[in-house]
Amino acid sequence: MQKPCKELYSKYFYDEEGSLLFEQICELDEYYPTRTELSIMQQHVQEIATLLGPDCLLIEYGSGSSLKTRMLLDALQTPAGYVPIDISKELLLQSVASLASDYRGLEILPICADYTSTFRIPAYTRPSARRVGYYPGSTIGNFDPEPAKLFLQQIARTCRGGGLLIGVDLKKDFNILHRAYNDQQGVTAQFNKHLLVRINQELGANFQINQFGHYAFYNPGKGRVEMHLVSLKHQVVRVGNVEIPFKLGESIWTESSYKYTLEEFAQLAAKAGFTVERVWTDSRNFFSVQYLTVQ
Ligand SMILES: C[S@@+](CC[C@H](N)C(=O)[O-])C[C@H]1O[C@@H](n2cnc3c(N)ncnc32)[C@H](O)[C@@H]1O
């Protein structure tokens, strides 16, 4: 069945260039999530490390630059190993090289994969007391509710008997959300359009990048920020041998970022088999870091 709206998966943002653009977004004044999550981690990392316990195997989903992970690794007691998983190969390799030189005793077992696919946790040498997933950055917000539940269930199976430390962005004044996804320098717009650059480069397409506009807004009914690329004219784009018509104003939906209340997220976590053990937030209640456990 044909979908009502053209759509691309947000995981395709992240090649080497896309990951660099995301790193730039994290530095923007308007983009509060990274700064806020880092400050929560800074403030509570000792308590977090105590809850995760000694000898845990840390499995990070979408590890990116592993910046927040460093804080955790500094505080964790004798971690059994670190398994960073990311789709963006170059950034994963760079981060692992840099971690390996800074954390010499730590066994690092990187996996370059789509984390929604099936993959095996590599064999590691030190015995682990439990597996703990780490999923920061509110990347869970990129999933619609049903796929979010299925993905959390997948993590629950992997980390059974352990837990999941997760960053979850919270519902707030839509003006703050609007600014975060519509920065003045246009970095988010460039990140969004990077999808078309990739399709041109990797699939031999002929998107005219400047004929698509970045459009991001908060949809209160759905509780999500939607990011789109809107065709600025009537045009036909060729992708390989296929011609794709666009009407003036027609959009390609490129990303959703769901925002949660603490109650909504607890319900989602429960559906996936997790119990919320502890929630840390910032003073403005913009963002939360949560520790969930699974039997
Ligand atoms: C929003 S960024 C967050 C990066 C970092 N964890 C942080 O908190 O700043 C999402 C990260 O997940 C990775 N990613 C997104 N979708 C993925 C997928 N389906 N499989 C594996 N990695 C994915 C991206 O490459 C990127 O590094």
The ligand as a Tripos MOL2 file, in Angstrom:
@<TRIPOS>MOLECULE
LIG
   27    29     1     0     0
SMALL
NO_CHARGES

@<TRIPOS>ATOM
      1 C1         20.8140   11.4140   18.1270 C.3       1 LIG1
      2 S1         22.3980   10.7020   17.9010 S.3       1 LIG1
      3 C2         22.9030   10.4420   19.5880 C.3       1 LIG1
      4 C3         24.3850   10.2510   19.7270 C.3       1 LIG1
      5 C4         24.8810   10.0600   21.1630 C.3       1 LIG1
      6 N1         24.4270    8.7930   21.7070 N.3       1 LIG1
      7 C5         24.4190   11.1850   22.0410 C.2       1 LIG1
      8 O1         23.7070   10.9230   22.9960 O.co2     1 LIG1
      9 O2         24.7800   12.3410   21.7810 O.co2     1 LIG1
     10 C6         21.9530    9.1070   17.3640 C.3       1 LIG1
     11 C7         23.1240    8.1330   17.2260 C.3       1 LIG1
     12 O3         22.5850    6.8350   16.9560 O.3       1 LIG1
     13 C8         23.1100    6.3200   15.7410 C.3       1 LIG1
     14 N2         22.0090    5.6130   15.1100 N.ar      1 LIG1
     15 C9         20.8160    6.1400   14.7040 C.ar      1 LIG1
     16 N3         20.0190    5.1730   14.2380 N.ar      1 LIG1
     17 C10        20.7250    4.0060   14.3510 C.ar      1 LIG1
     18 C11        20.4250    2.6530   14.0440 C.ar      1 LIG1
     19 N4         19.2480    2.2950   13.5310 N.pl3     1 LIG1
     20 N5         21.3790    1.7180   14.3030 N.ar      1 LIG1
     21 C12        22.5870    2.0660   14.8370 C.ar      1 LIG1
     22 N6         22.9180    3.3370   15.1380 N.ar      1 LIG1
     23 C13        21.9970    4.2970   14.9060 C.ar      1 LIG1
     24 C14        23.6130    7.5240   14.9610 C.3       1 LIG1
     25 O4         24.6620    7.1910   14.0820 O.3       1 LIG1
     26 C15        24.0540    8.4710   16.0710 C.3       1 LIG1
     27 O5         25.3900    8.2440   16.4510 O.3       1 LIG1
@<TRIPOS>BOND
     1     1     2 1
     2     2     3 1
     3     2    10 1
     4     3     4 1
     5     4     5 1
     6     5     6 1
     7     5     7 1
     8     7     8 2
     9     7     9 1
    10    10    11 1
    11    11    12 1
    12    11    26 1
    13    12    13 1
    14    13    14 1
    15    13    24 1
    16    14    15 ar
    17    14    23 ar
    18    15    16 ar
    19    16    17 ar
    20    17    18 ar
    21    17    23 ar
    22    18    19 1
    23    18    20 ar
    24    20    21 ar
    25    21    22 ar
    26    22    23 ar
    27    24    25 1
    28    24    26 1
    29    26    27 1
@<TRIPOS>SUBSTRUCTURE
     1 LIG1         1 GROUP 0 **** ****
